[in-house]
């Protein structure tokens, strides 16, 4: 099978700006130092601020030995876009290479699904505990005769959220 050449876009977003800048450089460096593919071209674009985060992207041209390496690259680097530019016509793939790629995809999906389920469970537990803690603060300050504005100064939570808790105390 002939080599596969692809135009690939990699995006990085986050905070602070320096972290985004360092991360895109590390990603490109990691691509450059691997034996499985060759980075033929790269262009890193300037960082832009988007809402509360910073974002940048890199356009690359990468040559792969085979389709399995393309799959592996996608799993490892999660590019936002990939466009096969060579070969221009059909890509021939052996069934075992296709099976390997599909099985890697399925394994990755299952891993991400489990991670998301665990993260959601952890988030719910943290949120429950945070609400209990906030309720304890509001209860204590309410018994101490503090009004909502005074509670807001002590706790650092919006007045609207405190009012929700005060309503439950008065019921």
N, C-alpha and C positions, 0 to 999 in steps of 0.2 A: 504494500500500500504506500502511496506517495505521502509526503509530509503535508500537514495541514497548516495553512497560514490564516490568521484571524485578526481582525481589528477589534480590540476589546477596550471598553470604557470601564474604568474603576472609579467609584465615587467614595469619598470620605466626608462624613459630617459629624460635628460634635462641638465640644467646648472644653477648654479655651482654644483660641485660635492657634496657639503654639502647638497644642496637642494634635490638631488636625494637620498642621504643616509637617510635624515629625512623623505622624502615622503614614501619610501618603508617601513620604520618602522611604520609610521602612518597608512598605509594601513593594514599591518599585525595586528596592535593593534586594529583597527576598526573591523576587521574580528573576532578577539579573543573576543571582548566584545559584540557581537550581540547574541540575543537569537534564531535567526532563523536557525542557523547552528553551527556546532562544528568544530573547527580547531584541527585536530588530529595530524598532523605533519607539520613542516615548516623547510625550509632551505633557508637562504638568501645568495646569491652568491656575491663574491666581485665585486665592481664597476670597470668597464673598461671604458677607454676613447675611443670614436668612433668619429672620425673627430673632430668637435667642441663641441660635447656633451659628457655627461657621461651616462652610462647605467648599470642597474643591473636587476636581476630578482629573484623571489622567487618561489620555488617549494613547493606546499602545498598539503595536503590530507585533504579534508573537507567532513563532513557528513551533508546531508540535510534531512529534514523531508519529503519533497515532491518535485515534479518537478517544481512547481511554485516558490519555494524558489531558485531552481537552475537558473531559468530564471531571477529572481530578482537579484540574485548575479551577473550574467553576465551583466545585465544592469547597476548595480551600480559600479562594479569594472572593467569591460571590460578586462577580462583575455585574454591573447594571445593564450591560449590553455586550453581545458578541455577534460578530458578522464574519462568516467564513468567506475569505476572498480567494483562497486557493485550496483545493482545485476549484475551478469555476463551474464545472458540471456536477456530476454525481460523486458522492463519497461512498466507496465500497467498504463494507464493514463485515467482519466475520461474526457469526452468531454468538460465539463465546465473548467477543469484545462487547457486543451489544448487551448481552446478558450481564456482564460485569458492570457496565455503565448503569443499566436499569437497577440492578441490585444495590449499587452504591447510592443511587438516587433514593430508593425505597428506605435504605438504612438511615440516610440523612434525614428524610422526612419523619421517620419514626423517632429519631433522636430529638429533632426539633419539637415534635409534638409532645414528647415526654418533658422536655425542658419547659415548654410553655405551660403545661398542666401543673408542674411543680412550682413554677414562678407565680401562677395565678393563685394556687393554694397558699403560698407564702405571703403574697400580697394581701389576701383576705385576712389571714391571721394577724399580720402586722396592722392592718387597718382596724380590725376589731380591738386589738390591744391599745392602739393609739386613741380610739374613741373612748375606751374605758379610762385611760389615763386623763384625757381631756375632761371627761365627766367628773372624775375625782377632783381635778383642779377647780372646775366650776362649782362643784358642790361645796368644797372647802371655802372658796372665796365668797360664795353666796351666803353661807352660814356666818361668815365674818362681816356681812353687811356691805360688801362691795357691789357697785353697780356695773353695768356691762362695759362702760368706757374704762373703768378702773381694772376690770378683769382683763380687758384687751391689752392693757399696758403690762400686766403681770405675765400673761400667758403668751402673748404675741400671735394670737389667732384673731381672725376677722370678727367684727361685732356680730355679723349675720350668723356665723357658726356658733358663737357663744349664745346668741338669742335662742337658737334651736335647742341647746342644752338647758337653758333656763326654763323654757316652756315645759320640758319634760320634768323638771324639778317642781314646778308649780302645779302639775297635774296630780 
